[in-house]
Amino acid sequence: MSSVVRAVSPRIELLRTVEQTFFEPDPAGRRGIVRHSHAWRPSTDLCEMEDAFVAHIEVAGMKDGCLSVSISDRVLTVVGTRKHSGPRGAYHQMEIRYGEFRTQVRLPTAVDAEKVEASYDDGFLTVVMPKQEVHRVPVVSGVPLGKPEE
């Protein structure tokens, strides 16, 4: 059995690289232009407790009214803006991020959005999301399963 080796032209390689770099499939599998936001993503932890999920988001230096917290389709979204408060000048090192930020966390189960609480203390936003109660259907013994008799 012989194998066929085909040389790939540099042009084809370039086209593949461009496609992999600038295009990616969306959730439906279609390909399109990837839109990258200029927003940065803060460090985020999600902890599951017995009756709630607790998210800790590290966003030091925030002012009142600069944060937005929402939950939709089991996704926690936190959006905000951190204003630059340092001196204006030529920085030789700048690691602190400023401007718009956004983080999203997929929750493993549904939460009760009406009971969500958020607090900000010592540079951390804490979001407590109580789990949605599971409605259980009781099974009655002695009742036949299947079609009711006529």
Beta strands, then each sheet from edge to edge (+ up, - down):
strand 1: 23-25
strand 2: 31-33
strand 3: 44-48
strand 4: 52-58
strand 5: 67-72
strand 6: 75-82
strand 7: 99-106
strand 8: 117-121
strand 9: 124-130
sheet 1: 1+ 2-
sheet 2: 3+ 4- 9+ 8-
sheet 3: 5+ 6- 7+
end
